[in-house]
Amino acid sequence: MEIAYAYLARWAETNPDNTVASLGGDYDIVRGTGYPLTVPATIVMKLTGIGEPDESRNTAIRFVLDITDPDGNSILPAPLAAEMRSIHIPDQVAATRRGTARVVMGLGFVLLPRPGEYLFRVTISKEGETPPEAITTLPLRAEVTRG
């Protein structure tokens, strides 16, 4: 499995035709007059090479997200974990290539305690497999603006 692309957006959603609609996409700098600063954040990813689900069950794909501050410490109480199950969709009704998925992780608003370099790190693994199959790190710089 590979991550074809990943970016931060203010908001995003997947559509039935397997496209992604996003607003404020692909940002890596935020500015604020005061800190802590609250910013909207959504992670958008395209996964390829997922493979076919096991015949006897749907294959689980696990996502773990952590956000670290300029000192490398997590700003989350605990890493956020989510799971999706891959299912077989016949080619005649599929809206994407086989083994491909678009993933939107809506985080709502993220509180950045102070200016500096933050990292959004997503680890992706298939059920029962270690080490993780894919990792992406999205940097976000928080700056102070005057006025």
Protein Blocks (a to p, Z undefined) as FASTA:
>chain_A
ZZfbdcddfbdcddfkopacdehihiabdcdfbdcdddddddddddehkbpadfkbccdd
ddddddddfkopafbfbdcddddddddddfklccbdehiacddddehjaddfbgcddddd
dddddehiacdfbdcdddddddddeZZ
